[in-house]
Amino acid sequence: MGRYHAIDIARWFIHRNDEDVKNGEDEKMTLLKLLKLLYYAEGCSLALNKGSLFSEKIVAWEHGPVVEEVWRKFDDAYNLDVAASDMEGSLSGISDEDDALLEDVYAVFGKYSALGLRNKTHAESPWLDAKHGGMRFNSEIPRQSIVKYFKENYVKS
């Protein structure tokens, strides 16, 4: 079971990106990039033996891994506005330890463009295996597949 709802983690990334945008250090987050950051955050949390950040399914869509519940929350893929009360509620519940993990994920994967992250996920076995050679989109990407891949490729013991 996850420690948070996926939308809470998504709002953390939106808030973090908004800080960089205000400082002129980044461009505004898109939904495509946000969805990939959720995948990388979950993978890192699992590979570090911290458990799942969220329990919502991650599915293989045409443009990479997606948390469908988060995708449905936004009407505009290029304008990820969140009400201040919703943002405050999400951010206040995230522990300092998870905040540090998300900051690390953002530092490593947030530097990529949305297309760069899309292409990155398309070369990784969790997405490739879940879509069965391009034949079945919308298949769940098993957490076991994610943790195995991340332990082998991103999180070194």
N, C-alpha and C positions, 0 to 999 in steps of 0.2 A: 504494500500500500504506500502511496506517495505521501510525502510530508506536506505538500501544498496542492492547490489546483494549478493546472498548467497556465491558466490565465494570469495567476499571480506572478509566476516566473516570467511570463511574457511582458507583463507591465514593468517588472524590474528592468528588463532589457530596453524597453521603450524609454523609461525614465533615464537610464544610464546614457542612452544615445542622445536624448534631448539635452543633457548636460554638455556633451561633446559638440552638438550642433550650435548651442548658444556660445560656446567658446571658439567656434569656427574650425573645429578639429575634425569634423566628420559631416557627411551628408545625412539627411533624414532617413530613418529606418523605413524599409518597405516590409510588407507582409511576407514576401518570399524570404527575405533575410531573417526576419524574426522567427519564422517557422524552422529554419535551419539551425539557428542559435538554440532553440529549445531542444532539438535533437542532440546537439553537441553538449549542452549542459547536462542532459539526462545521461548521456554516454559517459561523461567524465565523472559524474556523481556515482554511477554504478561501478565504474572501473576503479574508483578510489575506495570501494567498499562502504560507501556512505548510504547506500540504498537509493530507491527511486525518489526523485524530486517530486514527481507527480504520477498519478496512476492512469491518466488518460492514455489511450492507445496512440502509438505512432504508426502511421500507415504509409505505404509506398505509393505516392502519386507520381504523375508524369514528371513533375519538376523536383522530385526528391521527397524526403521524409516530411510528413505533415501531422500536426495534432489538429484533427478536424474541428474539435470544440473551439480552439483558438481561431482557426480560420473563419469560422462562422460568426465570430464576435465583431468582425470589422467589415463595414460596407465598402470601404475604399482601400485598396491594397497599397496606396501611396500616401494615405493620410491616417495614421494610427492614433487618432485623438482618444484620450481617456479622460473621463470626468475626474476632477481633482479628488473627490471623495472616494471614488473607486481606486485611484492610484494610491492614496494614503492608506486605505484599508489593506491593499495588497502588500505594500512595502513594509508596513508596520509589523506584519506577521512573519517576515523572513528573518531567520536567526543570523547572528553575526558570522557564524561558521559558514552558512550557506551563502551569505552575502559575499564573503571572501572567495568562495568557489565560483560564484557567478562573475565576480570581477575578473578572476583568472580566465574563465571561459571567454569573456568579452575581450580581454586583452589579446588572447591568442586567435580567436575565430572572428571577432568583430572587425578586424582590420580588412577582412575579405569583403568584396562586393556581394550583392545578392546572387549574381550570376556565378561568381567565383565559388561561393558556398554550394550552389546548385551543382556545379560541375564536380566539385569535390565529393559530394555525397553520391554522385552517379558513378564514381570510381571505387566506391567502398562496398564491401561484401554485404553489410546488413540490408541496404537498399537493393542491391543487385539480386541477392537471394530471395528477398520478399517479393520482388516483381517477376520472378521466374522467367528470366530471359526476355522481358518485355511483354509477356503474354497476360499478366494479371496485375493490373494496378488496383489499388485499394486494399491490398493484403496487409495485414498487420506485420510490422517489423518486430519480431520477438525480442524481448529484453535480453534473453540469453545470447542472441546473436550480437546485439549492441555491446554488451559487456565484454564478450570475447574479443571482438574487433578492437575496442578501445584499449583493452589491456595489452593487446599485441602491438598496437600502433601509436597510441597517444600517451597512455599513463604507464610510466616505467616504475617498477618497484625498486 
